[in-house]
Amino acid sequence: MTGYYPYRNMVINLLIVLATVTVALWWAGGAEASPVDVVKISGTAPAGQSQQALEHAKKRAVFKVFSHDTRAEKDSASIFAKMMDRYNDYVMDSQVLSENTSNDGLLVIAQVTVNHAKLLQDFQQYVEHKQLTNDAMTASILLRAVNTSDNLGYADSLHEAFNHRFSNSGFQTELEDNDINIVRSLSDQGDYDGYMGTVKGMIDNNTIMANFAIVGEASIDSLEANTAGAGYVAKSSVRIQAYDCMKKTVLGSFSEDYEIVANTAQAAERLAIAKAGLDAAEAVANNTLDYWRRV
């Protein structure tokens, strides 16, 4: 699948890098979230059931805030669903602003104050429990950027994307200099399959110490003047595997192609890699949590 993303006269302050990251659980206020969120939202119930409608609004408010931190899941065994069962723990205040009764029932508009700091802290503690239970206190992100105007520079920026996403999921990211040097030494060597084989071989023979690794690359596949109009078109791709280093098993994979239009060649390249990195980080973080829930 290819995603087409036009960017015009738009500045995006985004740094993304591909390097090695050691992942461990952490909470110290590192995630970018406001301590309290005030949400104006609707709730519904049968006519005359004002409290039920308010409860519906409160739950929807917590859902709205929480879904910005992680992917919403309906599976009752998921971390998201378990925390949503406790939605009232995260409501600091609520008040009905208006009510409207019709044949369809009661609709209320409520203002709900959500304790975002506690919500995020509890989420991170759930993640920590899952990580400890599965003996996966460290995980290495072993990715590279290729075919760009500055492979090492984009590798550094891709790390920032993964660091941001994993921090929001309750992980701490720590740089391992030796592993970073290994990844960088391979940034211009070999095709995708060769790179994957080399990195997995280093993991298997303990040159790289890891028990869970994310291995792969982001690439600029073409960068050309836009024939359909002004600017430039950059096509990028990302291919990543999640690897259980102890079982020597591929747990899952993520791949996607992107097409970005921007005013300059440099902006198109930067945004194409940025989009690939953000989507990959989101998918890998969620898939890691899903894997820990299954095993």
C-alpha positions in Angstrom: 0.0 0.0 0.0 1.2 3.5 -0.8 0.1 6.5 1.1 0.1 9.9 -0.7 0.7 12.9 1.5 0.9 16.4 0.0 2.7 19.0 2.2 2.4 22.7 1.1 3.8 25.8 2.8 4.0 23.8 6.0 6.8 23.7 8.6 7.1 20.5 10.6 9.7 20.5 13.4 10.4 16.8 13.3 13.6 15.0 13.9 13.7 11.3 13.2 16.9 8.9 13.4 17.6 5.3 13.1 20.1 4.0 15.5 20.2 1.5 18.4 17.9 2.0 21.4 17.8 0.0 24.6 14.3 0.0 25.9 13.4 -0.3 29.6 10.4 0.8 31.6 10.3 4.3 33.1 8.1 7.0 34.5 9.5 10.3 35.4 7.1 12.7 33.6 9.0 12.3 30.3 6.0 11.9 28.1 4.5 15.0 26.6 1.1 15.1 28.3 -0.8 17.8 30.2 -1.4 16.9 33.9 -5.1 17.7 33.5 -7.4 17.8 30.4 -10.8 19.5 30.4 -13.0 17.9 27.8 -16.4 19.1 26.5 -18.2 16.0 25.3 -21.7 14.5 24.8 -23.3 11.5 26.5 -26.5 9.6 25.8 -29.0 7.5 27.8 -32.7 6.7 27.8 -35.0 9.6 28.6 -34.9 10.6 32.3 -31.5 8.8 33.0 -29.4 11.9 33.5 -26.8 10.1 35.6 -26.4 7.4 33.1 -25.9 10.0 30.3 -23.3 11.7 32.4 -21.4 8.5 33.0 -21.4 7.9 29.3 -19.9 11.3 28.8 -17.2 10.7 31.4 -16.2 7.4 29.9 -16.1 9.0 26.4 -13.9 11.9 27.8 -11.4 9.4 29.3 -11.4 7.4 26.1 -10.6 10.5 24.1 -7.7 11.5 26.3 -6.3 8.0 26.6 -6.5 7.2 22.8 -3.9 10.0 22.3 -1.4 8.0 24.3 -1.9 4.5 22.8 -4.1 2.7 20.3 -7.7 2.1 21.4 -8.5 -1.6 21.6 -11.8 -3.4 22.2 -10.2 -6.7 23.2 -11.1 -7.2 26.9 -7.6 -8.6 27.6 -5.9 -5.4 26.3 -4.3 -2.9 28.6 -6.5 -0.2 27.0 -9.7 -2.1 27.8 -8.6 -2.9 31.4 -7.9 0.7 32.1 -11.1 1.9 30.5 -13.0 -0.3 32.9 -11.7 2.0 35.6 -12.5 5.2 33.8 -14.0 6.9 36.9 -10.6 6.7 38.6 -9.4 9.3 36.1 -12.3 11.7 36.3 -11.5 14.6 38.7 -14.7 16.6 38.1 -17.7 16.6 35.8 -20.7 18.8 35.2 -23.7 18.8 32.9 -23.8 21.9 30.7 -27.0 21.1 28.9 -29.7 18.4 28.4 -31.9 17.6 25.5 -34.6 15.0 25.4 -36.1 13.7 22.1 -37.7 10.5 20.8 -34.2 9.0 20.7 -33.6 9.5 24.4 -31.5 11.9 26.4 -28.5 13.8 25.2 -26.3 15.7 27.6 -23.3 18.0 26.9 -20.9 17.7 29.8 -17.6 19.2 30.8 -15.3 16.5 32.2 -11.9 17.1 33.9 -9.6 14.1 33.3 -6.5 13.4 35.3 -4.2 12.8 32.4 -1.0 12.5 34.5 -2.5 9.6 36.6 -3.9 7.9 33.4 -0.5 8.0 31.8 1.3 6.8 34.9 -1.0 3.8 35.4 -0.6 2.9 31.7 3.1 2.9 32.1 2.9 0.7 35.2 0.8 -1.7 33.2 3.4 -1.8 30.5 6.2 -2.3 33.1 4.3 -5.3 34.6 4.0 -6.8 31.1 7.6 -6.3 30.4 8.8 -7.7 33.7 6.4 -10.7 33.4 7.9 -11.6 30.0 11.5 -11.0 31.1 12.0 -8.4 28.4 13.7 -5.6 30.4 15.8 -4.6 27.4 14.9 -4.3 23.7 17.1 -3.0 21.0 16.0 -0.9 18.0 18.5 -1.8 15.3 17.4 0.2 12.2 19.1 2.2 9.5 18.3 4.9 7.0 19.4 4.3 3.3 19.4 6.1 0.0 19.1 9.5 1.6 21.2 12.6 1.2 22.5 12.0 4.8 22.0 8.4 6.0 23.6 9.0 9.4 21.7 12.2 9.9 18.4 10.6 9.2 19.4 7.7 11.4 19.8 10.1 14.3 16.4 11.7 13.6 14.7 8.3 13.3 15.9 7.5 16.8 14.1 10.6 18.1 10.8 9.4 16.6 11.2 6.0 18.3 12.3 7.6 21.5 9.2 9.8 21.6 6.8 7.0 20.8 8.2 4.5 23.2 8.4 7.2 26.0 4.7 7.9 25.5 4.0 4.1 25.8 5.9 3.9 29.1 9.4 3.0 28.0 12.7 4.5 28.7 15.2 4.6 25.8 18.9 4.5 26.5 21.6 4.8 23.9 24.1 2.0 23.7 27.2 3.5 22.0 28.7 0.2 20.9 25.5 -0.9 19.2 25.0 2.5 17.6 28.5 2.2 16.1 27.7 -1.2 14.8 24.5 0.0 13.1 26.2 3.0 11.7 29.0 0.9 10.3 26.4 -1.0 8.3 24.4 1.9 7.1 25.9 1.9 3.6 26.6 -1.8 3.3 24.5 -4.4 1.6 20.8 -4.7 0.6 17.9 -5.1 3.0 18.1 -8.9 3.2 21.9 -8.8 3.7 21.6 -6.2 6.4 18.9 -8.1 8.2 21.0 -11.3 8.1 24.1 -9.5 9.4 22.3 -7.9 12.3 20.5 -11.1 13.3 23.8 -13.0 13.1 25.4 -10.4 15.5 22.5 -10.9 17.9 22.7 -14.7 17.7 26.5 -14.7 18.4 26.1 -12.0 21.2 28.0 -9.3 19.4 24.9 -7.3 20.0 23.4 -8.2 23.4 19.6 -8.1 23.2 16.6 -10.3 24.0 14.1 -8.4 21.9 15.1 -6.4 18.8 13.4 -4.3 16.1 15.4 -4.7 13.0 15.0 -3.0 9.6 15.4 0.2 7.5 13.7 3.3 6.2 14.6 4.3 2.6 14.2 7.1 0.0 13.3 5.2 -3.1 13.0 8.1 -5.5 13.1 11.9 -5.4 12.0 13.8 -8.5 10.4 17.1 -9.7 6.6 16.9 -9.4 5.3 16.4 -13.0 1.8 17.2 -11.9 2.6 20.6 -10.5 5.2 22.6 -8.5 7.6 21.1 -6.0 9.1 17.7 -5.6 7.8 14.2 -5.0 9.7 11.8 -2.6 8.8 8.2 -2.3 9.9 6.4 0.8 9.5 2.9 2.3 10.0 1.3 5.7 10.5 -2.4 6.4 10.8 -3.7 9.9 10.7 -7.0 11.8 10.3 -7.6 15.5 12.7 -10.3 16.5 12.6 -12.5 19.6 16.4 -12.9 20.2 16.0 -15.7 22.7 13.7 -17.9 20.5 15.3 -16.7 17.3 11.8 -16.1 15.9 10.3 -13.2 13.9 7.3 -12.1 15.9 5.8 -9.7 13.4 6.6 -7.2 10.7 5.6 -3.8 9.5 6.1 -2.4 6.0 4.6 0.6 4.1 5.3 2.9 1.1 4.8 6.6 1.1 4.6 9.4 -1.4 5.2 13.0 -0.2 4.9 16.2 -2.1 6.7 19.3 -0.8 8.0 22.7 -2.1 11.7 21.6 -2.1 13.6 18.4 -2.7 15.1 18.6 0.8 11.7 19.1 2.5 10.1 16.2 0.5 12.9 13.8 1.5 12.8 14.9 5.1 9.0 14.5 5.4 9.0 11.2 3.6 11.4 9.7 6.0 9.6 11.4 8.9 6.3 9.8 8.0 7.8 6.4 7.6 9.5 6.7 11.0 6.4 7.9 12.8 4.2 5.1 11.5 6.8 2.5 12.1 7.4 3.6 15.7 3.6 3.6 16.4 3.1 0.1 14.9 6.1 -1.4 16.7 5.2 0.0 20.1 1.6 -1.3 19.8 2.7 -4.7 18.4 5.2 -5.1 21.2 2.5 -4.7 23.8 0.2 -7.0 21.9 3.0 -9.7 21.8 3.6 -9.4 25.5 -0.1 -9.9 26.1 -0.2 -13.1 24.0 2.8 -14.9 25.4 
